[in-house]
Amino acid sequence: MEIVAANGPPMLIERGRDFPCVVISPQCSGYSWDAAALEAFIRDLMTRYRIDPFRVYVTGLSMGGFGTWDLAVRTPALYAAVVPICGGGNPTLAYRLRDLPLWAFHGALDATVPVSRTQEMINAIQAAGGSPRVTIYPDGGHDVWTVTYANNDLYTWLFAQSRPAVPISPIVTTPPSNQTTNSGQSVAFVVEAGGNPAPACRWQRLPAGSSVWEDLNEGGSYYGVRSATLDIFSVTVAMSGDQFRCVLTNAAGSAASSAVVLTVAGTSAALLQYPVGIAGDAVGNLYVADSSSNTIRKITSAGLVSTLAGTAGVAGSQDGLGSGALFNQPGGLTVDANGNVFVADTGNATIRRITPGGSVTTVAGSPARRGSLDGPGAAAAFNSPGGIAVDGSGALYVADAFNATIRRIALDNTVSTLAGSAGLRGDADGTGSNARFNFPGGLAVDHAGNLYVADTYNDTLRRIAANGTVSTLAGSAGISGAADLTGVNALFNQPGGVAVDSAGNVYVADTGNGTVRLITGGGVVTTVAGTPGIAGARDSAVGDALFNQPRSLAIDGAGNLFVADTGNAAIRKITPTHTVTTLMLTAASTGGDGSSSGGATAGTGTIPGSGSGGESAGRGGGGAMEDWFAAALALIAAARTTVRRKR
């Protein structure tokens, strides 16, 4: 593919310019690539070509600019200098770049990537004591890379940068910490180190009772065995007492971090097996659709978990009280002003209501019939309803996934189709039946009555006005990714749950990316928490938390987000300052009626583990890799030979 030759140094090479270096221009496969894999690729090329390890540079434009920032903060000691152009990064990690020569460029009139994305990174580096260079073109728009890469002063400055050639043996600056968790959970060990050249990492394990350290191999429970972060997925009781350390090696020597211990508490059953839906009431209780156990669980503000309705492990469609009612793979949840919980009972193709006392009735649809019939109550038909929301008047809205429609249920339980046409999938905006969806998922309603839809298989967020007019708020239909940009330039990967705050900001559980995203009223998209393409169960206050297939969101009056982190079988909390924690849950005493005072006990751990019904934790947040959508990321490594790309 010749896409990489359209801009930047590759384009200049095509036009005959000689650079005194090796120019490496990786092209992502499809729409995604993996930053860790790209870093490994760079290191491999450094061993196979005559590349000066002290003069490696990275630059990129637009989404390549985002990639440049990301590569730089991951391993700043690897590069002699970086040049991000009209991109952006994570300012909470910018302190890592305080000692790295950096020259950033951006257009003040950029309508695609706001100039503030570069400025906030520069400000954060300066606050950490760094002295980055920045050029803001006052009349420049998004395409400022053409003038930037044509500027010879850039290359004079760039090639003058070199990391100190004096070899420095690896030094552990921040050792990993001991970890304690429950069986079935995921943990992460993190090490930070310095040295010159930048040291390579290799994690080792000392099994409990053994005296021999063994190198870990990538795969299975272990991910990141050659990186600074070791993720261990789905830990078992047998791993308890195992020790881990990171061996750091460069040309000057090697060093090992201190050994840390993994402690695993066994549980006979998980408090939550496969949480896919979450909603909250006005007094601080959370309700969770535990899909694989066919139950609706209640979590008090004190973290006590009980079964509100349903019988664990028993599927059915029976109405009744508490454990006398039966569900079949319940999905989305919503709570009205009176504390009634409404359930999209996906496997039964029905909509159910649970009173605060635990009494379950069927509002609409019939478990004996699937389809797309409008009409009153049981005469209506749904086909795999998923997301559900309630407006201020008490009307319900349902994302009827397999029908590719959005349905409305009036106060008298009459069902109508608000938008979309049954069985006709697509991405068209329009009014009512002229609009098209592709497996719509989560729903949320704002105070003005606008409905927001996670159009899952279109990788977009849609907005439906009160008159049924559908528009695309953010994302580009059919293009998955993880781009924090504006409107259709932003990218999502199979978004799931949606929540709206009092200011009209829309939060999205971006399931495929393993992240939680924010969309402002103007369509500007940012990542609130999580790392695109990397699944895990890491809590954090500094922007490096990890999720595993987050599927649903709820928001309280204080602006706290609660996440049904499905792959981790956990409920996570994100504060307004973006601190991520895992709710500490304990089983409530059995009440016998499934009411809020009790319920079925399902385990005794303080953090929920993944049960037999949950998907195993794994890399990629449900299959996504790290998405940059780099239009032209050019890695420039100064060398004693020049390698040109042959046509």
N, C-alpha and C positions, 0 to 999 in steps of 0.2 A: 504493500500500500504506500502511496506517495503523500498521504495526508500530512506527515511530519515535515515534508519539504515545502509546505505552504507558508510558513512563518519562521521568524527567528534565524538562528545560526544555520539550521539545515537549508533554509531557503537561500541564504547568502552563499553557502557552499555550492548549491545548484547553479548559482549565477557566477561561479568561478572564484569566489573568495577563498583564500588559504588561511586557515587558523593553525597556529603552532602548537597543536594539541590533538588529542583524540576526542572526537565529538560523538557522543552516544545519544541517540534520540529514540528511546523506547516508544513503541506504539501499543496502547492497551488493546487487549483482545475484547472485541465487542464494545461494551461501555464501562468496563470495570478493570481495575488492577489492584494489586495487593502491595502496600507500601513496604511491608516486611520482605516480600519476595523481591521487590525492586532493589532494596538495600542489599540483599544477598547477591543479586545480579551484579551490582556495582562492585562489591567486594570480589566476586569471582573474576570479573574483568581485570581488576587490579592485579590479580595473580597471574593472569594469562597474557597480559600485554605489558610493555615496558612503560608503565604509568608511575609517575612520581606520587607516592602516597601522601606527600605533604602539600600537593597542589591539585586537589580535587575540588571542582566548583560545580554548583548546581543553579540552574536558572529555568524559569518557566513563565508562561503568560496565561492570563485568565484562569481557567481551572488548573493549568500547569503552575500558575502562581500560587494557588492554594496548595498544590502538591509540593512546591518548593518550600513553603513555610512548614508543611508537615514533615518532610524529610529532614529539614534542618533541626526542628525541635526533637525529633526522634534520636538522632545521633549527631549532635553539633560538633563533636570532636573529630568527625570523619572529614569535614569540609574545611577548605582554606577560606572560602568566601561563598556567599549566596546572593542571588539577584532575583527576588520575586517581583513580578510585574502584574499590576492590577489584580491582585489576589487578596487573600486574607487567611488568618490563622486563629489559633486559640490563645488569647492574651494571657490566660492563666498559666500557660507554659512558656511564655515569651522570655521569662527570666533565664532560661537555659541558653539564650542567644546573646547574653550580655557581653561575652568575650569573642564572639564570632564576627569577623568583618562582613558587613551587610549593607547593600545599597538597594533600596526599594523604590519603585516607580509607580505612579498612578495618575490618572486624569481627574481633574477636579470636577468635570462634568460627566463622569462615567455613570450612565444610567443602568448598567448591567450589574456591576459590582461597585457599591458605594465606596467612595474614597475613604470613608471612615473605617473600612475594614483594614486598610493599610495603616492609617493613622493610629488606630488603637493598638496595633502591634508595635509600632515605633514608640508610642508613649509608654507601653509596658516595659519595653527593653530599656528605655531611658530611666524609668523608675527603678529598675534593677541595677542601675549603674553602668549600663552600656552606652555606646556612642554610635548608633547606626546612622547611615546616610539615607536621605530620602529626597526624591525629586517629585514634586507635584506639578504637573503641567496645568496651568490655570485655565487654558482653553481646550484642554484635551478631553476626549470622550473615552470610550472603552479601548479603542485601538490606539494605544500609545506605544505598543511594542515595536512598531515599524520604525519610528523615530529613535527609540531607545537602542535597538539593536544596530542601527546605522551610525550610532555615535562612537567614534573611535576612542573617546575618553573613557568609555565604559570598559573597553578591553585593556586599555593601558592600566587602569586601576585594578581590574580583575586579575590580570596575570602578574601584577606586582605583589599580590597577596600570597602568603605561604605560611603554613603552620610551622612553628619552630622545629628545626630539623634535629634538635637535640633529643635523642630517645629518652622517654620517661617510662619506667615500668608502671604497670597498672596499679592504681590506688583505689580502693573501695571508699567512696565518699559517703554513701548511704547504704548500710547493709540491709538485707531482707529481715523481716520480722516473723516471729512464730505465728502460726495460724491455727485457730480452733473453729470447727464447724460441725455440722451434722452430716450423717451419711446421706449421700445423694446430692449434696451441695457442690459448688465450685469455689475454688480459692485461687489466689494469685500471690506469688512471691515476686518482689521487685527489688532490684539492685541498681544503684547508680555508681559509676566509676569514672575515673579520669586516667590519663596516660597518653603517651605519644609514641607511635601512632595510636589511634583510637583502638582500644582492646576489643577483641572478639570474645563473645560469651559462650559458655557451655555449662549447662546445669547438670548436676550429678545428684544421685540419690543413695542414701545409706539405709537399706531396709532395717526395720526394727530387729534387733538381735544379731545383726551382721556387723562385721568389722571392715568390710570392703566397699569402697565407694564405686558406683557404677555410673557410666554415662547414660543419660536419658536419650531415648530416640523419639523423634517427632511422630505423633499419631496416637490413637487410642485416647487415653485420659490426658495426655500431655501435649501442650501446644506452646511454642515459643522456646524450645529447649536451647536454641542458639541466639536468643535475644535477651534483653535486660529484664523482660517480664515473663515469668513462667506461669502459665495457667494450667490448673489441674481440674478437670471436669469430672463430675459424678464420682466424688471420692467415696470410698468404702471403709467400713470399720477395719478391714484388714490393713489399711494404710496408716492407721493410727500409730504414732511413734516413729514413723519414717522421718529421716532427716534429709534436708536438701541444702545444697550450697551451689554457688556459681563460681566457676573457674574462669578467670579473665586472663587473656594472653595477647601479647603483642611482640614486636621484634626485640623489645628491651627486656622482656621477662614475663613472668606470670604471677598471679596472686589469686587466692581463693577467699571468698567471703566467709564470714562466720557461718557455722551450721545452724539451721533453724529447724524447728520441730512442727510437724503436722499432727494435730490432735483431732480425732474424729469421734463424735458421740453417736452411738447407734440408736436408731428409733425403730420400733416395730411397725409403724405406719406413718405416713406423712400427714400433717395437718391439712395440707392442700395437695391435691394430686396434679390437677391440670387447670389452673385458674385462667379462664378466657374472658370473663366479663366482670366488671367492677362498677359499683355506684355507691354514692354516699347519701345519708339523710341529713336533716337539719340539725341533729344533735350529736353528730360526730361518729355515728356507726357506719361501717362499711359493709357492703353486701357483695359476695363473690359467687359467680357461677362456676362451680367446680365441675367442669364438663364431663370428664371421664368417670367421676364418681356419681354423676346424675343427682347432684345436690346443690342447694343454694345455702351458702355459709354466711354467717354473720360475725363480724369482728368489731368488738367494742373499742372505744378510744383507749382502753387499758390493754388491748391486745388479746382479749379473751375470745376464743373461737368456738362457735357452736353451730349446729345445723338448724337453720330456720325451717327448711322444708326439704322433703325428699328422703330417700333411703339409700345410703352409700352402697354402690355396686348393683343396684336393682333399677333397671330401666322400665318405664311404663308411661302411661298418660293419665293416671288416675287423679281426680281432684280429691281433696280431703284436708285434714289438719296435720301439720308438721310432717312426721315420718310416715303418715298415712297417705300422703300425696306422692306421686311418682312423676319423674321427668325423664327425658331422653336427650342426652347431650345438650343441656341448656347453654345458650350463648350470651347475647347481650342482656344487660340489665339497665333499668332506670328507676328512679324513686320519685313519686309525686309529692305535692305539698302536704298530703295527709299521712305520709309514711308508708304508702302502699308500694310494694316492689313489683315491677312488671318485668316479665322474663320472655325473651325470644327463645322458645323451647324448640331449638333447631331441628332435632331429630323427630319431633312430633309434628313439625310444621304448624305450630300453634303459638298463640300469645297467651301467657298465663298471668294471673294476678295473685300476689301473696299479701294478705293483710298484716299489720304489725303483730297480730296474734298468731300468725303462721297458717291461716286458713287459705287454701289454694283453690282458685276457680279458673276456668278457661274463658278468656275474653273473646277470642276470635280464632277462626280456623278449626280444622278437624284433623285429628291424627289418622283418620281413615281415608283422607283425600288430600292429594297434592295438586296444585295448579295455580291459577291466577284469577280466581273469581272474586269480584267485588260483591259486597252485599252485607247483610246484618250478621254479626256474630259467627255462629257455627256454619252458616251458609257460605261464608267467604273461604277462600283457599289461598295458601301460601306455598312457597317452594324454597325450603331452607332459609327461613328468616334468621338474620344475624344481629346487626346493630338495632338498637331501639332507643328512642328519646321521647321525652314528654315536654310540652310547652306550658306556658303560664296558665292556659285555660284548662289544661288537663288532657288535651288531645295527644294521641300517641303517633309516632312516626316509626316506620319499620323499614330497614334495608332488606328487601326480599332478594337475597343474593342470586339464586339460580334463575330467578325471573328477570334479573337486571332492572328492577324497578324500586321506587320508593313509595311505600303505601302509607295511608293515613287512616287512623281509627278514631272516629268521633266519640263524644261522651256517651252516645247511645250504642256504642260498639259497632257502628256501621263502618265497613272498610271500603275505601276508595283508592285509586291509584293517583298519586300526586305527580309523579314524573317518571319518564321512561316508558318503554313498551315491552310487554312480557315476551321474553325469548329473543329479543332483538338486542344484541350486545354491540357496543360501540363507544365512541367518546364525544359525540356531537353535543354541543350546547344548544339550548333552545327552550321552548316553553312546553310543559306538560309532556305529552306523548311524543313530541318531536325530539326530546333529549334522549341521549343514550348513555348507559352505564355498562361497566364490565365487572361483575361480582362486587357490588358495593358492600362495604363493611360497616365500620363504626359511624354513629350519628351523634350530633349535638345541636342544641337550639340555643340561640342567644336571646337577649332580652327584647330585641326588636322583632323576633319571630323568624329570623333567617335560620335556615337549616344547613348544617355543614356535613358533608358526606366524604368519608374516606373511600374513594373509588379504587378499590384494592388492585385489581388486575390492570387498571389503566395507569397506576402509579401517580395518581393525581388527587388533589383535594378539590371538591366541587362545592358550590354554594347554591342553595335554592331559595329564592325570594318567596315572600308570602303568596305571590300570584302564580307560583310554580315555574318561574323563569330560572333556568339552570345556567350557571357560568362556571368557568374553571378558575379557582382562586390561585392555585399554585401547582407546579409540576407539569411535565410534558407527557402526554399520553403515549404509552408504549415505550418510553425511554426510562429505564431504571437507573438510579444513581444515588449520590449523597451530596449533591451540590447545594450549598447555602447561598442562594441568590434571590432574585425577585421574580414572582409570578411564574410564567412558563419556563423561565431559565433555571428555576430551582428543580432539583431532582429528588425523587423518593423511590423507595423499593418496597412495594406491596404494603402500603400504609394500612394500619388496622383501626385502633381506637381513636376517638376524637373527644376533646373537651374544650369548653369556651369559658373564659373568665369574665368578670363583670365589666372589663374594659373592652371586650370584644376580641381579645387575642385568642387565636385558635391553637391548641396544642394537639400534637399528633403522635401516636405510638407508631413509629416507622418500623414495622415489624421486621422486614427483610434486612434493614440496616442495623437492627439492634440498638436504635436510638430513640430519643424523644425530641421532637422538633417543635418550634414555635413559628407561627405565621401571624404577622401583625395585620392590622386592618388594611394596610397598603400593600399586602402581599409579600413583604420581606420575610424570608425564611432564615432561621438560625437553628443551630443544634443546641438544645438545652442540656442534654446529658447523654452519655454513651459514646462509644467510638465506632464509627461506621465499619461494618464487616468483621468486627472482633466480638465474639460472644464470651460472656463470663458473668461472674456474680460479684464484682468488685464495688464496694461502697467508696465514696470519695467526696471531699469538699473542694478539690482543686481541679475538677474538670476531666478526670480520667476514669470515671465510673464505667462499669460494664453491665450490660443487660443481655438476656438471651431470649429472643422472640417476644418482646413486649407486645401485648395484644389489645389492651384496653386501658382507659384512663378515667379517673374521677378527680374533681377539683373541689376543695372546700372554700369556705368564705374567706379564709386567710391567704388564699393563693397557693396552698400546698397541693401538689399533684400526687396522686396515688396510682401506681402502675401495677397492673396484673402482668407480672414477668413470667410468662407461661413456661418457657423452657427451664427456668430455675425453680418453678413451683413455689414462687415467693411473691410477696407484696412489697413493693419498694415505695419509698417516699422521696419526693424532690421538693425541697423548700424553695421559696421565692429567690433565694441567693444561690440556687442550683446545687446545694449540698444533697447528696444521695445517701440514704440509709435503707437498710432492710428492716421491716417491722419485726419486732420481737413478739412472737405469738406463742400463746399457751392454750391448752384445751380447757374450755369452761367445764364446770361440773355438769353432769347429765341431768337435764330437767325433765326428760321423758316425753315432752310434748313438742319438742323442736322449737320452743319459743325462745325469746331473747335471754331468758334466765338459764338456759341450759342447752341441751342438744347432744348429739352423738359425739363421743370422744374418739379422736382418731390420731393418737400419738401424743407424745409429751415433750417434744423438743421446744426450744425457744426460738429457733429459726426454722421455717418450713423447708423440708427436703423434697426432692422430686420423687413422687410416688410411682407406682407401677404403671399408672396411666399417663404419666408425663413423657414428653419427648426427651431423649437424652440431650444433655448440653453438648454443644459442639461449635466448631469454628464457623464464623460467617453470619451469625445472627439469622439463621434460617436460609442459608445458601448464598448470602451476598458477600462479595469481596469488598475490599476498601475501594470506594468509588471516587475518583477525582475528575473523570471526564477531561483529561488533560488534552487541550487542543494542540499544544506543541511544547512539551517539556524537553528541554535540551540539557543534558548533563555534559559538562565540558571538563575533561581531565587533562591537565598539562602533561606532556610526555616528551620523550626524546625522539619519538617517531610520529608520523602523521598517518592516520588510517582514514581513507576516504571511502564513502559509500559508493559502491559501483552500481551503475544503472543496469 
